[in-house]
Amino acid sequence: MTEREAYIALNMMEDIGPVGVRSLMDVLGSPQAIFTADRGKLLEAQGLGAATVDRIIEQRQKMSPADELKRAAGIGVEIVTPADEKYPQALAKIHDPPLALYVKGDMLPADRHAMGVVGSRHATVYGRETAESLAFQLAHAGFTVVSGLARGIDTAAHNGALKAKGGRTLAVLGGGIDEIYPPENLALAEKISKNGAVISEFPIGKKPDKTTFPIRNRIISGLSAGVVVVEAGLTSGALITANQALEQGRSVFAVPGRIDSPASRGTHMLIKNGAGLVESVDDILQEFEVLIPRPKPDESRTDEMFPPLDENEKKVVFSLGEGELSVDEIIRKTGIGANLIGTILLGLEMKRMIKLQPGRMIHLMRRT
């Protein structure tokens, strides 16, 4: 049995997780040795009782990593373990890194710049719109958006990231990778697998339940440089993700909401306890400018005043001159349709070219 196969087989076992496997490896030296060590040697592992050791002995001859790899390949899924170069280094450093990741899609090196966006399944319209907007802007700025494919905020976050040009998103499941939940997000999961990846640590066929979702939340935070909680009640699973993020040394942000909304109580509690208050995407980006630098000036322009702009962005910038215009005035001066102008203005704001002022006035920011 190879190291990789051993990790896959251990991940398939019940009643033993990453922390237990690490304790065993501290004693035995490798995951493969767990399958051949006698009972006495297994009992030397710190934190493992006799009942757990007996369960390992009972299961270890029944696990077939070859069959699991074959099942995974049959549904277009790759299994990534700590023995593989593709295993995310950010996850490898947490207290309880998953023994295996089932991946449909691609995890890229650029995904190390990731931001979790999570929140309530019972989201308000405000919450869904805010999550989608923040995720769009984060993806536009170069972050991979990580969430959990759940109803509500998670769904909005994935959709927002996918709407950005070249936007990437990772969906971490609370069940086997062949057990998409909720079922109405099956099409969304397929779309994500083509613009990021759908990920699970659970073996094929594992149905999600009330215990699996909290377990998977540590992967959302573990893959991310920070976690943004958009809406959350006091009992929301998003607060578990936020707490795990803090334990893993990640940044935690929260979006304020209505003071009379139950969906805001969790986020307000996070803010009271020191989470970064998010009023705009800049509140997040300012903390991570070292990771995602601001765009450099376009060297093809002799004046070097502007970052790279597409044709529509140039029309908007030059229509403003050195002053400001309303959105309607920009539409009239540039001839750009109302259905496109919002996306173009958002892109220019992300490039620090313009600033949206009260009354839908657009101000050209001076550049030196």
Secondary structure, DSSP 8 states (H G I E B T S, - for coil): --HHHHHHHHHHSSS--HHHHHHHHHHHSSSGGGGT--HHHHTTSTT--HHHHHHHHHHHTT--HHHHHHHHHHTT-EEE-TTSTTS-HHHHTSSS--S-EEEEE---GGGGSEEEEE--SS--HHHHHHHHHHHHHHHHTT-EEEE---TTHHHHHHHHHHHSTT--EEEE-SS-TTS-SSGGGHHHHHHHHHSEEEEESS-TT----TTHHHHHHHHHHHT-SEEEE----TT-HHHHHHHHHHHTT-EEEE----TT-GGGHHHHHHHHTT-EE-SSTHHHHGGGTTTS------TTSSS--S----HHHHHHHHHHTTSEEEHHHHHHHH---HHHHHHHHHHHHHTTSEEEETTTEEEE----
